[in-house]
Amino acid sequence: MLKRKMYQYLLDWKQKKEKECLLIKGARQTGKTFIVEAFGKNEYRCFVEINFLQTPRLREIFAGDLSADEIYKRMSAHLPGTKFAKGSTLIFLDEIQKCAQARTALKFLAEDGRYDVIASGSLLGLHYGQDADDEVEEVESIPVGFERQVVMYSMDFEEFLWACGYEADTIAYLRSFYENKEKVPADLNEKFQSLFREYMVVGGMPEAVQKFVNTHNYDEVQMIQEKILASYDDDIASHAKGAEKVKVRACYDSLPRQLARENKKFKYSEVEKRGSARKFGDSITWLEDSNLVHVCRNVYEPYLPLTANAKNEEFKLYLNDTGLLLAKYGMQTKLAVLTKKIRGNAKGGIYENVISEMLMKRGYNLHYYRTQNSSMELEFLIEKEGEVVPIEVKAGNSSTASLNHYAATFRPSACYKLIDGNVGAAGGKITLPHYMAMFL
């Protein structure tokens, strides 16, 4: 079983929760169902799983009276032999988007408190009216105050290292160089840079990681990634509405091109000649809400809160998993990344994508800094320890004119340069190898 940080999150929720259910959101294939099943079977005496996609008839459990007593009576009738133990039962409602009444019922199940309840599903981020699936109905009443939401992403680099056999002590040793701002021994640094390139190519989708750990066969990993990408295409075809299907797909398919050209912002003209926000804006929202992409918005004035100073019309898009991005580029590009032979603008776009992914998985919202009519740009701004912290990403180890200018203008207490190199510090500027973004 692949070790996931979400498991510890679930343990904390079980221990500290009051009257609330847990709703796990996220893109397809990130491991939501697997982790809840493992958690339920390991940590509870009784585990009850209802998958509304796999067994649609079970929606009848939530038809009619939504009191906890009636729901549990119907659950027992529809699932004969199911056992319940008060205080030690987990009920898992999977693909809950297929049963609007079950989502509404979370409030009453939370208030009742006899059993713990976790719900999950794909495309839960889509707002009502965005989903073309006739079986996805508007939720009559969102259980506000009785539902804690969390997004589950694909595996981060630390989880990838666990899968590859690296223990917590090794990662803690590596972290000590980050915290002390000391150079990592050359052979160790080279090893983890190599592992990081493997992570970029394999990505964090659990099935792809497991295949890599078992076989170290990149062709087999590519086949799994292509299967996942095909499932995303199917989601767009099944869940985007009407003419929006074609537009969502066109926007999604344009991302590898846009990243390879290191565009200063997402260009609708790359989607379609004379394309505009008026035509494709809803498609971008669909992709963001479905968790297939991460949106990074421009900030002209880098002050807290960044969200308030963001320019919503100026943004970049990154794919949710860099392994999937490289799968779209193909095996020869993967080989070039692994052997450090990748050149041109695509190299910068790939490294930006993986850092965006790492920052999202660390819980940061994505923003970048670029003033109007200026060539100065910083790839990311994050809110950290009560201030705005700039991050410049270099695919190699070139100069940092933009970061230097930013530091002189706004004088942050720390600014970071992520490079293909080692740790270094000069004044408030801290240089880190790319893989240490997992510690930011």
N, C-alpha and C positions, 0 to 999 in steps of 0.2 A: 504493500500500500504506500502510495506517495504521501509524504508528510506535507501537510498544508497548514498555513497559519490560521486559516479559517476554523480549524478544529479547536484551537485555543480560544478563539473568539466565541465559539459555541459553548465551551466550558465556562467561560466568564459569564456569558448570558444566562446559562442554567443556574449559576451560583448567585448572581446578583439581581436577576430580573425581579420585577414586582408583577403587576398584572398586565402583561404584554405578551403578544405573540411576536415571532420574528419572521420577517419577509425578506428572503434572499433574492436579489435581482442580479442581472448580469447577462452577458451574451451567451449564446448556446455553446456547449462543449467546454465550458470553463471548470466543470467538476462539481456543480452545485448538488446534483442528485447524489453522486457518489459520496461526498463528504457527509451529507445529512444521514444517509443510510448507515455509514460506518459509525457515526456519532450515536445514532439511535440504538444500534445493536450493541455497542460497547458500553454505553453509559446509562442505560435504562433497563429495567426488568421486562418491560413490554414496549414493543415498537409497532405502530400501526401506520402503514403507508397507503395512501390513496393517490393514484395518478389519473387525473381527469382526461388526459389525452389518450392514455392506453386503455382505460375502462370508462367510457363516457356515461354508462348507466349509473355510475356511482354519484353522478350529480344529483340524483334523486334524494340522496341523504340530506341535501341542503334545500330541498323543495318544501315550501310551507313554513310551519312554525320554526323559528331559528333560536329558540331557547336551547341552552346547553343540554338539558335533560332530553328533549326530543331529538336533537342531533345525535346524541350518543345512543339512544334507543334505535334509531334508524341505522346507525353505523353497525351496531351489533346484528341487526336483522340482515343487512346487506353483506356483512362479512362474518358469516357463522364461524365460530371457533376462536374468534378474536378475543384476547384477554386484555383486561385493563387493570392496572394497579395504581391506586391513588398516590400521587406524589412520585411515582416512578414509571410513568408512561409518556412516551413521545408520540404525538400524532403528526405525521408529515403529509401535507397537502401539496402534491407536486403538480406542476402545470396548472396552477390555480387560475391563470388567465382564462381557462376554459369554463370556469364556474364562478360567475359574478357573485352569486349568493354565498358561496363559501368565503369569499373575500369580506363580504359584509358581516358574516357570522363570526369573524375573528374577534370582534368586540365582545360578543357574548361568551365565547369560549375563554377569552382572557379574563373577563369578569368572574366567570365560574371558578377558574383556577385549579380544577381537579387534576388536569393533565397539561403538560407542556405542548405547545403547538408551533410548528415551523411550516411556513408556506414558501413555495418557490415557483419559478416559471421563467420562460423565455419571453422576451419582448414586453416585460411588465412595465418598462419605462414609456411605452407608447401611450400618448394621451388618447382619451376617447375621441373617436372620429378618425384617428390615424390608421386604425387596423381594419383591413378589409375582410378578415375572417368572420364569417357570419356567426360562428360559435362564441366569439369574444363579445360579450355584452357590457354595457355600461354598468359599473358598480353603483348600486343604489345608494350606498352610504359607506364612504371610506372610514375605517375604524381608527380615526385620529385619537391619539393618546393611548391606544391599545395595541399598536403595531409599530415595532421598531424595524426600520429598513436598513439593509446593508447591501452594498454591491460586491459581488465576488468576481475578481478578475482572473485571468490566466496566471500561471505560476510566475513569481518574481525570481530574480537571479539567486537570492538566497535559497529559496525552495528548490531551484534547479541544482544548486550545489549540494543540498541535502540528498536529492535524488541520485547524484553522482557519487555519493558516499562520503562527502565531507561533513565532519562533525561540527557541533556548535563551538567546541574549543578552538578549532582551526579558524573559524570565521571570527571568533572573538579576538584571536591573535592578530588577524588581519585588521580588524577594527581598531586595534591599539595604535597602528601606524596612522590611521585617519585621525584619531583623537589627539595624538601627540604631534601630528604634522611632521612625521619622520618618513624618510624614504623606506620603501619596502625593499628587502633584499632582492637583488636583480633576478635571481632564478625564480623566486616566489612570485614576483611581480609578473614576469613573463608567463608563468604557469597560469595565473588567474586572468591575464589578458587573453590567453588562448582559450580558456574556459568561457570567457565572456563572448568571444567570437562564436564559439559553439552554441551558446545560448541565443545569440542573435539569429543564427541559422535555424536552430531547432524551434525556437520560440518557447512559449510557456503553456501551450495547450496540453493538458495532462496526458492525453493519449499519445501525442507526438513525443513528449518527454519520456514516457514509459517505453515506447518503441525504441527510442535512441539509447536509453539505458540498457535495454535488453539486447540490442543488436549492433549498435553503433553504425547502422546502415542509413546513410542520408537519403538514398532512393526510397526506402520504405517510409522514412519520415515525410518525404515529399508527397507520397501517395496519401498519407493520412491528412496532411495539410490541404491537399487538393479536395479531399472528401469534405473537410470542414468548410472550405470556401464554397463548395457546391451547396452545402446546407444553408449557408448565408444567402446565396443566390436564390435558393428555394424560398427562404423566409421573405426576401424582397418580393418575389413573384406572388407569394401567398398572402402577405400581410400589408403591402403597400396598396393604396386604393387607386383603382382606375388608371388614368393616365400617369399618376404619380409613380407607378411601377417602373416605367421606362426612365423617368427622370432620376429616381433614386439610384437605379442601376448605373446610369450614366455618370452621376456624381461619384459613386463608389469606385467605378472603373477608372475614373480620371486620377485618383489619388496616387497610384504608382508613378504616373507621368509627372504630376505636379511635384512630388517629392524628389524625383530624379532631376528636376530642373531647379530645385531649391528656390521656388517662387517665394517672394516676400510676403505673400498672403494667398489665400485660396482664390483662384481665378475662375470665374464662371465661363470665361471665354475658352478655357481649356476643356470645359465640358461640352460646349457647343458654341459655334461661331456666333458672336453677338449675344451670348447667354447673359442672364442678369439675375440679380437677387429676387426680383419679382417673379421670375419663372421657376427658379430652383431653390428659393429660400426654404420652402416647406420640406423639400427633399433633404436638405442639410439637417433640419430639425429631426426628421424621421431617423436619419442615420445616427445622430447624437443620442436620441432617446432609446434607440435599440442597442446602444453600447457597442456598435460596430466601429465607431471612430471616437477619438478624443479631440475636442475642440480647444484650441489655444488662441485666446483673444488678445488683440493688441492693446497696449496701454501707453498713452502719450505722456502721462504724468505718473511716475512710479511712486505713488503714495498709498497708504492704507486708507480704506480697503480697496484692493485692486479691482474687485468686481465692480465697484462704483465708478472707477476710472477707466473701465474697459470700453473699447469701441466695438460694439457688437457687429458692426458691418465689416470690420477688418479682422480676419481670423485665419489661422492655419488649421488643417485637418491632418491627423495622424491615425494610422490604422491601430486597432486595439491590440495587435500582437505583431511584433516585428518578424517573427518566423513566418507568419502568413504573408506579410509584405514581400519577404524574400522568396517565398513560394510563388508569388505572382511574377517575380522577376525571372525565376527559373534556376536550374541547377548550376549553370555556368557563373551566374552572379554569386550564388552561395559559395562556390569554390573560390571565387576571387576574394570574398570576405574572409573565408577561413585561412587563406594563404597570404592575406594582407596585400593583395594585388589589385584591389578595387580602386578605380581612379575616377576622376571627373566629379560632376555635381551630384551624381547619384550617391556617392560615398557620404557626402555631408547630410543628405536627406535621410539616409538609412540610420546614421548615428543620432540625428535629431529624433527620429521616430523611437528608437530604443530608450533614449533618455526621457522622452515624454511619457513613455509607458512606465518607466521606473518611478518617475515622480508621481504619477497618478496612483500607482500601487502603494506609495508611501503616504497617500492621503492629501496630496497637494492639488489645488486647482491650477490649471495651466494658463499662463499669460506670457506674452513676450513684449519686448520694448523696441519700438521703432518710431521715431518722430517723422512728421511729414517732411517730404522733400529732403530726406537725409539718407545717406548710405550707412549710417551707424545703426546696428541692430544687435540686440542680445536675445539669444534663443529662448531664454526662460527667466521669468521673475516668480519667486515664491514668497509666501508670507511665512516667516520663521522667527520665533522668539521675539515677537512684537515689532518686527520691521520688515521691509522689503529687501530681499536678498537676490542679487543678480547671478545668473549662471550662463556662462558662455561655453558652447560645445564646439570643440575642434576635432574633426575626424583624425587629424594628425597632431602636430604640435607647433602650429604657426603662431604668429604674433597676435596680440589682443588689443588692437587699437580701440575697439568699441568698449571693451571692459575697462580699459584705462581711462577713457573719457568719462564713462559713467561714474567710476570711482571718484575721479577728481571733481565731478559736478555735484554728486549727491552724497558722497562720503559715507557709504554704508560701513558698518563695523566689520563685515566680511563679504567677500565676493569670490565666486568659484569659477575656475577654468577646468573643464573636463577634457582630457587629452589622451592620446595614445602615448603614454609616458609614465612618469612616477610622481610621487608626492613631493610637493615643494611649497614654500610659503615665503612671501616677501611683503612685509607690511600687512595690509588686510587682504591681500590677494592670495588665495589658496589654490594651488594646482593639484588636481587629483586624476588618477587613471579613471577611465570611464566606469569601470565596474564598481568603484566606490560611491557611485550615485546611490547605491543601495543603503548607504549610511546617512545620507543627507536628511 
